[in-house]
Amino acid sequence: MNFESFGLTDRGLRRHHNEDQFLVRDDLGLYIVADGMGGHAAGEVAADLAVREVERVIEATRNFGGDTWPEDWDPKLDLSANRLVRAITSAHRRVTAAVDGDSGLRGMGSTIVVALVDWPHQEVTLGHVGDSRAYLVREGEMMQLTADHSWVHEQVLAGLLSEDAARTHPLKNVVTRALGGAQEPVVDIGTHELKPGDQLLLCSDGLNTMLSDEEIQAVLKRGADVTRTVHQLVAEANRRGGLDNITVVLARSRT
């Protein structure tokens, strides 16, 4: 399967610095978006540590096979899922170790969403902690593949908030899971089939709090190349106010 990919991060119009980080590694089939928290550059540190640690673990395990699995891996998960759980858990520990070693970093953390794509076998495995998202667009229809670990999402599930109200709620940035907290977070894992023409979108909440899913989908349906499409998404989020850092990674298989 042929594919193209591109990633971009932008400070937005209201924040003084950018705490988001991303990674595009086509050779590993690895795509990451991390949204740091903590302010005073500490969030940026957490996101950068998380991205680099996930990259390190995925690269170190790229040649693992069924006969080389570590004993502590989950036999109920496949190889890609185990690699992602190991990588994201290791990222959490890397962030907490940095906090333990520097009191000035106390309070920092990061959300993360990671896609590990097996392009030849047309499959993507997703792992995430927090409210950075993954979407799949197929034949013009967009579906969210991740569920936000956030207070407002819990209120939506309970029927106490609408999706529209959640996007603008004052507590929309409160996450219930993150890398760097006192408790090791549960990593949500999912595996999805890919088909020719599919688009895989990863983003920080700076995109989806400015644009509805329908508005994001409208940009993706324009059919521009991935670089232009990503720039259009970031520009549209800024046009709507750019209240937060905006990060977008888009990978598209070709028909």
C-alpha positions in Angstrom: 0.0 0.0 0.0 1.4 3.4 -1.0 0.9 6.3 1.5 1.8 9.9 2.3 2.1 11.6 5.6 2.7 15.0 7.2 2.7 16.7 10.6 2.6 20.3 11.8 2.4 22.0 15.2 1.4 25.7 15.8 1.4 27.8 18.9 -2.0 29.2 18.2 -3.1 32.8 18.8 -3.4 32.9 22.6 -0.6 30.8 24.1 2.8 32.3 24.7 4.6 29.0 23.9 3.9 25.7 22.3 3.7 22.7 24.6 2.7 20.2 21.8 5.1 17.8 20.2 4.6 15.3 17.3 6.5 12.7 15.4 6.2 11.2 11.9 8.4 8.2 11.2 7.2 6.5 8.0 10.0 3.9 8.3 8.6 2.7 11.6 5.0 3.3 10.7 4.9 5.5 13.8 2.9 8.6 14.2 2.5 10.5 17.5 0.9 13.6 18.9 1.5 14.7 22.5 0.0 17.7 24.3 2.1 18.8 27.3 0.7 20.3 30.5 2.3 22.3 33.2 3.2 25.7 31.8 6.5 27.6 32.0 7.9 25.2 29.3 7.4 22.2 31.6 4.6 20.9 29.5 6.8 21.1 26.5 9.5 19.1 28.3 7.0 16.4 29.3 5.6 16.1 25.7 9.1 15.9 24.2 10.3 13.3 26.7 7.2 11.2 26.0 7.5 11.3 22.2 11.2 10.5 22.3 10.7 7.6 24.7 7.9 6.1 22.6 10.1 6.4 19.5 13.0 4.7 21.3 10.9 1.8 22.5 9.2 1.2 19.2 12.5 1.4 17.4 14.1 -1.0 19.9 11.3 -3.6 19.4 10.9 -3.3 15.7 12.5 -6.8 15.1 10.7 -8.6 17.9 8.8 -11.7 16.9 6.6 -14.2 18.6 9.6 -16.1 20.0 11.3 -13.0 21.4 8.4 -11.5 23.5 9.5 -10.4 27.1 7.8 -12.4 29.8 5.9 -9.5 31.2 4.1 -8.8 27.9 0.3 -9.5 27.8 -0.4 -12.8 25.8 -3.9 -11.5 25.2 -2.5 -8.7 23.1 -0.7 -9.0 19.7 2.8 -7.8 19.1 1.9 -4.3 18.0 -0.4 -3.7 20.9 2.3 -5.0 23.4 4.9 -2.7 21.8 2.6 0.3 22.2 1.7 -0.5 25.8 5.3 -0.9 26.7 6.3 2.3 24.9 3.6 4.5 26.4 4.1 3.1 29.9 7.8 3.7 29.5 7.1 7.2 28.4 5.0 7.8 31.6 7.9 6.5 33.7 10.4 8.7 31.9 8.3 11.8 32.6 7.8 10.9 36.3 11.6 10.2 36.6 12.3 13.7 35.2 9.9 15.3 37.8 11.5 13.3 40.6 14.9 14.6 39.5 14.0 18.2 39.2 11.5 19.9 41.5 11.1 22.7 39.0 9.3 20.3 36.7 6.8 19.3 39.3 3.2 19.3 38.0 4.2 18.7 34.4 2.5 15.9 32.3 1.3 15.1 28.8 -1.4 13.4 26.9 -0.4 11.2 24.0 -1.9 9.4 21.1 0.2 7.0 19.1 -0.5 5.2 15.8 1.6 2.2 14.8 0.7 1.4 11.2 1.5 -1.8 9.4 1.1 -0.5 5.9 1.8 -3.8 4.0 -0.9 -5.6 6.0 -3.3 -2.6 6.1 -3.7 -2.3 9.8 -3.3 0.4 12.5 -2.8 -0.1 16.2 -3.6 2.9 18.4 -2.6 3.6 21.9 -3.6 6.7 23.9 -3.7 8.4 27.3 -5.6 11.7 27.7 -7.7 13.7 25.2 -5.5 13.9 22.1 -7.4 12.1 19.4 -7.3 9.8 16.4 -9.8 9.8 13.6 -10.3 7.6 10.6 -11.8 9.0 7.4 -13.1 6.4 4.9 -15.1 7.1 1.8 -16.0 10.6 3.0 -17.2 9.5 6.5 -15.2 10.3 9.6 -15.2 8.4 12.8 -13.3 9.0 16.1 -11.2 6.0 17.0 -10.3 7.2 20.5 -12.4 8.1 23.5 -11.2 11.2 25.5 -10.0 10.6 29.0 -11.5 13.9 30.2 -14.0 15.2 32.7 -16.2 16.6 30.1 -16.3 13.4 28.1 -17.4 11.6 31.3 -20.2 14.1 31.6 -21.2 13.5 27.9 -21.3 9.8 28.5 -23.5 10.4 31.6 -25.9 12.5 29.5 -25.1 15.6 31.5 -23.4 17.5 28.7 -23.9 17.7 24.9 -21.0 17.3 22.5 -21.3 21.0 21.5 -21.4 22.1 25.2 -18.3 19.9 26.0 -16.3 21.7 23.3 -16.6 25.1 25.0 -17.0 24.0 28.6 -14.6 25.8 31.1 -13.3 22.4 32.3 -12.8 21.0 28.8 -9.0 20.8 29.4 -9.3 18.7 32.6 -8.0 15.2 31.8 -8.6 12.1 33.9 -5.5 10.2 32.6 -2.1 11.6 31.7 1.5 10.7 31.5 3.5 12.0 34.5 0.9 11.6 37.2 1.3 9.8 40.5 -0.6 6.8 39.3 0.5 4.8 36.2 -2.3 5.4 33.6 -4.1 2.6 31.8 -3.3 2.7 28.1 -6.3 2.3 25.8 -5.4 0.1 22.8 -7.4 -0.5 19.6 -6.6 -2.2 16.3 -8.3 -1.2 13.1 -8.3 -2.4 9.5 -7.1 0.1 6.8 -8.3 0.3 3.3 -6.9 2.1 0.2 -7.9 5.7 0.4 -8.3 5.8 4.2 -7.0 8.9 6.0 -5.7 8.6 9.6 -5.7 11.9 11.5 -4.1 12.5 14.9 -4.5 15.8 16.7 -4.2 17.7 20.0 -7.3 19.2 21.4 -6.3 22.6 20.0 -7.8 21.4 16.8 -11.1 19.7 17.9 -12.0 22.4 20.4 -11.9 25.0 17.6 -13.5 22.8 14.9 -16.4 20.4 15.1 -15.9 16.9 13.6 -18.1 18.0 10.7 -15.8 21.0 10.0 -12.7 18.8 10.2 -14.3 16.4 7.9 -15.1 19.1 5.4 -11.5 20.1 5.1 -10.4 16.5 4.7 -12.9 16.0 1.9 -11.4 18.8 -0.2 -8.9 16.2 -1.6 -5.7 18.3 -1.3 -2.4 16.6 -0.6 -1.6 15.8 3.0 0.7 18.8 3.4 -1.8 21.3 2.2 -4.6 19.6 4.1 -2.7 19.8 7.4 -1.9 23.5 6.8 -5.6 24.1 6.1 -6.7 22.5 9.3 -4.3 24.5 11.4 -5.2 27.7 9.6 -8.9 27.1 10.1 -8.4 26.4 13.8 -6.5 29.7 14.1 -9.2 31.5 12.2 -11.7 30.3 14.7 -9.7 31.8 17.6 -6.6 29.6 18.0 -7.2 29.4 21.8 -4.7 26.5 22.3 -1.6 25.0 20.6 -2.7 23.1 17.5 -1.0 19.9 16.3 -2.1 17.7 13.4 -0.6 14.6 11.9 -2.2 13.1 8.8 -1.3 9.8 7.1 -3.2 8.8 3.9 -3.1 5.6 2.0 -3.4 5.9 -1.8 -5.8 4.0 -3.9 
